[in-house]
């Protein structure tokens, strides 16, 4: 588990350079941080769990674009300054690490576990 976002990672997004990252949520699967961008807009920065391939970002882009086209509010990937959808930076143990930035949904709610079958059904719908 990472305690912060390396400055080398934040530097890949102009609006996040030199900004402070605060742990956000429980990080049940990914290390998750909230960063206030230079423009005042919060961004979620995550280091993916090693089980995920960076190629997952192509699926995320396809799913979120489809959801947005249907009128569903969803976080979307924020490309790094070079257009990359993710940033590779070694983990503390030297293993590969993959980071991404996502738009922040201010009224969003996340659950580590669905609190009821009704919530799970609504999410599936």
PEDA-V137733 format. One record per helix or strand. SS is the DSSP state (H for helix, E for strand). FROM is the first residue (numbers start at 0). TO is the last residue. If there is no record, write none. Layout:
SS & FROM & TO
SS & FROM & TO
This chain:
H & 6 & 9
H & 13 & 15
E & 20 & 22
E & 30 & 35
E & 41 & 46
H & 55 & 68
E & 76 & 76
E & 86 & 87
E & 97 & 102
H & 116 & 123
